[in-house]
């Protein structure tokens, strides 16, 4: 029996069907073991079952699945030096920023609107502004109502951890099996430089005393979650000169207590944001400093490298925020959930992922068989694990590194979109070239002669020869080309 | 005596509303407001005024006299 072939593009793209490019070549996947074959070899099956559709917890899943955050819990119980509670902005993409706060009822309508339109949606989170566990009534009400309508949606929260120990039992009850705690220190002396105050048991605590309470509550919460089998990710903000070295200690401590993933994020510090750090001139880390720290943490708690530091009301795939399409004024007062698109998408993805896993392992064989060398590749993609974005339309590049050790995802570099309204901006191109520093090859679905030549002059080869192929397939072929082994068509 | 919220500074986070032991705070227009009739300044309940203690913006939830 052959299932009707539905193009992944038709579901993920916002362009009309007749403007879509030809579907990628694919060997198809008839095996029912697709799911299993995408599981990383060193991962427990039970954990994989929990994270395989979660874009933030699984690097592999982030190509296929989307999350959305609803800003229903604006009240917070701590003050962080990197946060300014007065700041709202439509054009900024960073944590804590939100355009509209929602009541649980509005959140329900918004989630249904998104679920009907964005088939990749798999996860609903409450992630600020404010703290989901402190402003708990609204978080709980929101989760209950949404889980009642959309049964398969995964619920998750992001929290500072202070009120978290009081909520663990209810989180378990509500099937919330992903929690992110922001832990920036395990030493209250360092904590005092990050948190001016906390509000706990009806009073404000400042300085080391406040930081110590926060630290103790965070560790307790992490232990409680681990004991109950709730997957916990730890977010840490890397603040140069304050906790950068210390994060090595943090990584060890949280791994010891069962944290599943550690996400070290760069401090975002801009005077215009009006945060304490922004105003005092505390700088954020440079990309190389962040990567150097992440590299030093290898071998500790597993690191997350695909984080986009998204808005607290982000919607869609990581790196492609569609929040502005779903503001309250665009959502009808009465709305009914239609599971059709999400169900169809899941069937397509199950096939694609199996196919992608096969392509990946074939590419890996090629890389391992080739000579000794390493290179860096920048990919323009809009999801699905494929090279499917035009150079001029890309707003970020995903950076991969290939060496005999394998093909690994390193980071993403945000760029200004080169092509706006069909015209390329030369000044923008200079910025893109700067962002591609250290990259050997750029892979995209399409690129014009002019930017291609300009990149070549800067020592970067750009090609659309692998357009719509899987990312790893293309990297494998390029690697074999460059380092000696016979090129093979991995998806043939 | 009562406390009041400087509306132009308020971020509408609502923390004060659910910390208030007297039910004196509610959302009105663009900000939370404190009903002076109901506000007890937390006397008999807490040592400090909960609204001011939890407010994230300095000098936004203040003693009514000081705000004039």
Interface residues (C-beta under 8 A of the other chain):
Chain A: X74 X75 X76 X77 X79 X85 X86 X101 X129 X130 X134 X135 X137 X199 X202 X203 X204
Chain B: X9 X11 X12 X13 X14 X15 X18 X19 X46 X47 X48 X50 X53 X54 X56 X57
